[in-house]
Amino acid sequence: MGSYFVGEVTVVDVTPSVRGADLVDLTVTLWCENGLPGAERVWDLLRTGRLNRVGLRHGLAPADRRAWLSVALMSRGYRRQGQSDAPAGRVFTLDGRHIVDEDSFYCALGEAVDGPGGYFGWNLDALDDCLCGGWGATVPFTLHWDSSAVSRERLAEVVETADRDVPLFDLLLEILAERGARVVLR
């Protein structure tokens, strides 16, 4: 369902398995290089098929949004097996009502492009990569950004770039436009 580097595996318990006389069930603890606290809940939603509707991420704390994005990235290949990118010209709708910071923007964009638990970046470089194809959408596409005024207020943090300082909201619009996404603010 995803991949992480796992190390420091410690066996905590060994019991006979109900699946066969020659088998045992192991309970282990492990260290995971990329696993973030809070990701277990999201993996459980995915594993049990309950990551099946939009909005499950609403109301997450900042650390949990980051964990959500890590699972979305790591599970992306599993969830999209056999699927190609949406064709060029597609229209996606981004719900800006629940965008409260940069991570919630990426959660919302991933959901808009790739459905529940979807991934379409988790930082500015990853967003740029996703816009190059292979991540669910083919440019050019149109992004209808609903409640964009609310998002603009919440994404006002100034980002230092190589040549200037710019509000995050404006920088996101620039990156999307540079890669061929047409954004309609609504």
C-alpha contacts under 8 A as a table, 3 or more apart, distances in Angstrom:
res1	aa1	res2	aa2	distance
1	M	47	R	7.88
1	M	74	M	7.81
1	M	75	S	5.45
1	M	77	G	7.92
1	M	78	Y	5.20
1	M	79	R	7.68
2	G	71	V	7.79
2	G	74	M	4.80
2	G	75	S	4.45
2	G	76	R	7.56
2	G	77	G	7.51
2	G	78	Y	6.62
3	S	74	M	5.97
3	S	75	S	7.60
4	Y	32	C	6.61
4	Y	33	E	6.79
4	Y	34	N	6.08
4	Y	35	G	7.15
4	Y	74	M	7.68
5	F	32	C	5.91
5	F	33	E	5.64
5	F	34	N	7.07
6	V	9	V	7.59
6	V	30	L	6.75
6	V	31	W	5.79
6	V	32	C	4.55
6	V	33	E	6.41
7	G	30	L	6.19
7	G	31	W	5.26
7	G	32	C	6.31
7	G	33	E	7.82
8	E	29	T	7.99
8	E	30	L	5.43
8	E	31	W	5.46
9	V	28	V	6.52
9	V	29	T	5.80
9	V	30	L	4.38
9	V	31	W	6.76
10	T	28	V	5.40
10	T	29	T	5.27
10	T	30	L	6.24
11	V	14	V	7.53
11	V	26	L	6.76
11	V	27	T	6.02
11	V	28	V	4.44
11	V	29	T	6.64
12	V	26	L	7.51
12	V	27	T	5.41
12	V	28	V	5.15
12	V	29	T	6.87
13	D	26	L	5.80
13	D	27	T	5.00
13	D	28	V	7.04
14	V	24	V	6.44
14	V	25	D	5.75
14	V	26	L	4.82
14	V	27	T	6.53
15	T	24	V	5.52
15	T	25	D	5.28
15	T	26	L	6.73
16	P	21	A	7.31
16	P	23	L	6.39
16	P	24	V	4.48
16	P	25	D	6.12
17	S	20	G	5.95
17	S	21	A	6.95
17	S	22	D	8.00
17	S	23	L	5.35
17	S	24	V	4.51
17	S	25	D	5.23
18	V	21	A	7.54
19	R	23	L	6.85
20	G	23	L	5.35
32	C	35	G	5.23
35	G	39	A	6.75
35	G	67	A	7.84
35	G	70	S	7.71
36	L	39	A	5.60
36	L	66	R	7.85
36	L	67	A	5.41
36	L	70	S	7.48
37	P	40	E	7.32
37	P	63	A	7.78
37	P	64	D	7.56
37	P	67	A	6.67
38	G	41	R	5.96
38	G	42	V	7.38
38	G	63	A	7.56
38	G	64	D	5.54
38	G	67	A	5.77
38	G	68	W	7.85
39	A	42	V	5.22
39	A	43	W	6.17
39	A	64	D	7.31
39	A	67	A	4.83
39	A	68	W	6.24
39	A	70	S	7.49
39	A	71	V	6.48
40	E	43	W	5.09
40	E	44	D	6.10
41	R	44	D	5.11
41	R	45	L	6.41
42	V	45	L	5.06
42	V	46	L	6.33
42	V	51	L	7.89
42	V	67	A	7.87
42	V	68	W	6.27
42	V	71	V	6.82
43	W	46	L	5.05
43	W	47	R	5.94
43	W	71	V	6.73
44	D	47	R	5.01
44	D	48	T	6.02
45	L	48	T	5.46
45	L	49	G	6.11
45	L	50	R	4.77
45	L	51	L	5.00
46	L	49	G	5.24
46	L	50	R	6.06
46	L	51	L	5.09
47	R	50	R	7.70
48	T	51	L	7.86
49	G	52	N	6.55
50	R	53	R	7.85
51	L	56	L	7.51
51	L	116	P	6.27
51	L	117	G	6.46
52	N	116	P	5.81
52	N	117	G	7.96
53	R	56	L	6.73
53	R	115	G	7.81
53	R	116	P	5.34
54	V	57	R	7.87
54	V	111	E	6.82
54	V	115	G	6.90
54	V	116	P	4.85
54	V	117	G	7.77
55	G	58	H	5.37
55	G	116	P	7.50
56	L	116	P	7.75
57	R	60	L	5.86
57	R	65	R	7.32
57	R	68	W	7.63
57	R	107	C	7.57
58	H	98	H	6.47
59	G	98	H	7.95
60	L	63	A	7.99
60	L	64	D	5.67
60	L	65	R	5.83
61	A	64	D	5.18
61	A	65	R	6.25
62	P	65	R	5.14
62	P	66	R	6.52
62	P	103	D	7.59
63	A	66	R	5.17
63	A	67	A	6.37
64	D	67	A	4.90
64	D	68	W	6.04
65	R	68	W	4.91
65	R	69	L	6.28
65	R	103	D	6.21
65	R	104	S	6.51
65	R	107	C	7.43
66	R	69	L	5.16
66	R	70	S	6.33
66	R	103	D	6.37
67	A	70	S	5.04
67	A	71	V	6.37
68	W	71	V	5.32
68	W	72	A	6.18
68	W	107	C	7.67
68	W	117	G	7.74
69	L	72	A	4.91
69	L	73	L	6.16
69	L	103	D	7.64
69	L	106	Y	7.62
69	L	107	C	6.49
69	L	119	Y	7.05
69	L	122	W	6.38
70	S	73	L	5.22
70	S	74	M	6.15
71	V	74	M	5.04
71	V	75	S	5.74
72	A	75	S	5.41
72	A	76	R	5.76
72	A	117	G	5.69
72	A	118	G	5.76
72	A	119	Y	5.20
73	L	76	R	5.29
73	L	119	Y	5.76
73	L	121	G	7.89
74	M	77	G	7.40
75	S	78	Y	5.35
75	S	79	R	6.24
76	R	79	R	5.28
76	R	80	R	6.05
76	R	118	G	7.19
76	R	119	Y	6.73
77	G	80	R	5.22
77	G	81	Q	5.90
78	Y	81	Q	5.58
80	R	83	Q	5.29
80	R	84	S	7.88
84	S	134	G	7.67
84	S	136	G	6.90
85	D	133	G	7.36
85	D	134	G	6.21
85	D	135	W	6.55
85	D	136	G	4.17
85	D	137	A	4.79
85	D	138	T	6.11
86	A	90	R	6.88
86	A	136	G	5.80
86	A	137	A	4.69
86	A	138	T	6.00
87	P	90	R	6.24
87	P	137	A	6.63
87	P	138	T	5.52
88	A	137	A	7.23
88	A	138	T	4.76
88	A	139	V	5.27
88	A	140	P	5.33
88	A	141	F	5.72
89	G	138	T	7.79
89	G	139	V	7.11
89	G	140	P	5.69
89	G	141	F	4.62
89	G	142	T	6.83
90	R	140	P	7.91
90	R	141	F	5.12
90	R	142	T	6.34
91	V	141	F	5.97
91	V	142	T	4.70
91	V	143	L	5.85
91	V	144	H	7.21
92	F	112	A	5.96
92	F	113	V	6.22
92	F	141	F	7.69
92	F	142	T	6.25
92	F	143	L	4.91
92	F	144	H	6.15
93	T	112	A	5.80
93	T	143	L	5.72
93	T	144	H	4.68
93	T	145	W	6.02
93	T	146	D	7.07
94	L	108	A	6.46
94	L	109	L	6.08
94	L	112	A	5.42
94	L	143	L	6.75
94	L	144	H	5.97
94	L	145	W	4.72
94	L	146	D	5.95
95	D	98	H	7.10
95	D	99	I	7.89
95	D	108	A	6.72
95	D	112	A	7.75
95	D	145	W	6.28
95	D	146	D	5.12
95	D	147	S	6.63
96	G	99	I	5.22
96	G	105	F	7.80
96	G	108	A	7.53
96	G	145	W	6.46
96	G	146	D	5.45
96	G	147	S	4.81
96	G	148	S	5.68
96	G	150	V	6.82
96	G	151	S	5.57
97	R	146	D	7.56
97	R	147	S	5.66
97	R	150	V	6.69
97	R	151	S	7.12
98	H	104	S	7.21
98	H	108	A	7.82
99	I	102	E	7.72
99	I	104	S	5.06
99	I	105	F	5.27
99	I	108	A	7.11
99	I	150	V	8.00
99	I	151	S	5.85
99	I	154	R	7.24
100	V	104	S	6.04
100	V	105	F	7.39
100	V	151	S	7.02
100	V	154	R	5.43
100	V	155	L	7.19
101	D	104	S	5.41
101	D	105	F	6.38
101	D	154	R	6.27
101	D	155	L	5.96
102	E	105	F	5.09
102	E	106	Y	6.60
102	E	123	N	7.93
102	E	155	L	6.82
103	D	106	Y	5.19
103	D	107	C	6.27
103	D	122	W	6.57
103	D	123	N	7.84
104	S	107	C	4.89
104	S	108	A	6.06
105	F	108	A	5.13
105	F	109	L	6.05
106	Y	109	L	5.00
106	Y	110	G	5.91
106	Y	119	Y	7.54
106	Y	120	F	6.57
106	Y	121	G	5.97
106	Y	122	W	5.59
106	Y	123	N	7.68
107	C	110	G	5.23
107	C	111	E	6.23
107	C	117	G	7.67
107	C	118	G	7.42
107	C	119	Y	7.10
107	C	120	F	7.93
107	C	122	W	7.93
108	A	111	E	5.11
108	A	112	A	6.12
109	L	112	A	4.94
109	L	113	V	6.16
109	L	119	Y	7.55
109	L	120	F	6.23
110	G	113	V	5.32
110	G	114	D	5.51
110	G	115	G	6.93
110	G	116	P	7.94
110	G	117	G	7.07
110	G	118	G	4.36
110	G	119	Y	4.08
110	G	120	F	4.43
110	G	121	G	7.19
111	E	114	D	5.27
111	E	115	G	4.37
111	E	116	P	5.13
111	E	117	G	6.00
111	E	118	G	4.72
111	E	119	Y	6.92
112	A	115	G	5.89
112	A	118	G	7.74
113	V	118	G	7.07
113	V	119	Y	7.81
113	V	120	F	7.12
113	V	136	G	6.41
113	V	137	A	6.70
114	D	117	G	7.58
114	D	118	G	4.47
114	D	119	Y	6.38
114	D	120	F	7.51
114	D	136	G	5.96
115	G	118	G	5.16
119	Y	122	W	7.91
119	Y	135	W	7.58
120	F	126	A	7.64
120	F	127	L	6.22
120	F	130	C	5.88
120	F	135	W	6.52
120	F	136	G	7.62
121	G	124	L	7.37
121	G	125	D	7.82
121	G	126	A	4.58
121	G	127	L	4.30
121	G	128	D	7.82
121	G	129	D	7.73
121	G	130	C	6.32
122	W	126	A	5.96
122	W	127	L	6.74
123	N	126	A	5.29
123	N	127	L	6.17
124	L	127	L	5.12
124	L	128	D	6.30
124	L	172	L	7.73
125	D	128	D	5.09
125	D	129	D	6.26
126	A	129	D	4.90
126	A	130	C	6.12
127	L	130	C	5.09
127	L	131	L	6.31
128	D	131	L	5.21
128	D	132	C	6.78
128	D	175	I	6.73
128	D	176	L	7.77
128	D	179	R	7.51
129	D	132	C	5.32
129	D	133	G	7.43
130	C	133	G	5.69
130	C	134	G	6.83
130	C	135	W	5.28
130	C	136	G	7.96
131	L	135	W	7.63
131	L	137	A	7.39
131	L	138	T	7.31
131	L	139	V	6.86
131	L	176	L	7.50
131	L	179	R	6.15
132	C	138	T	7.63
132	C	139	V	7.65
132	C	179	R	7.26
133	G	136	G	7.16
133	G	137	A	6.31
133	G	138	T	5.57
133	G	139	V	7.48
134	G	137	A	7.18
134	G	138	T	7.79
137	A	141	F	7.65
138	T	141	F	6.73
139	V	179	R	7.18
139	V	180	G	5.50
139	V	181	A	6.01
140	P	179	R	7.86
140	P	180	G	4.82
140	P	181	A	5.25
140	P	182	R	7.23
141	F	180	G	7.04
141	F	181	A	5.03
141	F	182	R	6.19
142	T	181	A	5.67
142	T	182	R	4.61
142	T	183	V	5.79
142	T	184	V	7.28
143	L	181	A	6.86
143	L	182	R	6.06
143	L	183	V	4.72
143	L	184	V	6.10
144	H	183	V	5.97
144	H	184	V	4.81
144	H	185	L	6.24
144	H	186	R	6.84
145	W	148	S	5.56
145	W	183	V	6.83
145	W	184	V	5.97
145	W	185	L	5.00
145	W	186	R	5.73
146	D	185	L	6.52
146	D	186	R	4.78
147	S	150	V	5.53
147	S	151	S	6.61
147	S	185	L	7.80
147	S	186	R	5.98
148	S	151	S	4.88
148	S	152	R	5.97
148	S	185	L	5.63
148	S	186	R	5.85
149	A	152	R	5.00
149	A	153	E	6.41
149	A	185	L	7.99
149	A	186	R	7.79
150	V	153	E	5.30
150	V	154	R	6.41
151	S	154	R	5.07
151	S	155	L	5.88
151	S	169	F	7.49
152	R	155	L	5.21
152	R	156	A	6.18
152	R	169	F	5.60
153	E	156	A	5.58
154	R	157	E	7.84
155	L	167	P	7.08
155	L	168	L	5.55
155	L	169	F	5.15
156	A	167	P	5.08
156	A	168	L	5.86
156	A	169	F	6.26
157	E	167	P	5.43
157	E	168	L	5.64
158	V	165	D	6.13
158	V	166	V	5.22
158	V	167	P	4.19
158	V	168	L	5.83
159	V	165	D	5.52
159	V	166	V	5.33
159	V	167	P	5.88
159	V	168	L	5.84
159	V	171	L	7.95
160	E	164	R	6.18
160	E	165	D	4.44
160	E	166	V	6.59
161	T	164	R	5.31
161	T	165	D	5.79
161	T	166	V	7.41
166	V	170	D	6.68
166	V	171	L	6.35
167	P	170	D	5.43
167	P	171	L	6.32
168	L	171	L	4.98
168	L	172	L	6.10
169	F	172	L	5.25
169	F	173	L	6.42
170	D	173	L	5.09
170	D	174	E	6.22
171	L	174	E	4.98
171	L	175	I	6.21
172	L	175	I	5.21
172	L	176	L	6.18
173	L	176	L	5.19
173	L	177	A	6.08
173	L	183	V	7.27
174	E	177	A	5.13
174	E	178	E	5.96
175	I	178	E	5.15
175	I	179	R	6.37
176	L	179	R	5.47
176	L	180	G	6.46
176	L	181	A	5.09
176	L	182	R	7.28
176	L	183	V	7.53
177	A	180	G	5.13
177	A	181	A	5.04
177	A	182	R	6.01
177	A	183	V	7.32
178	E	181	A	7.47
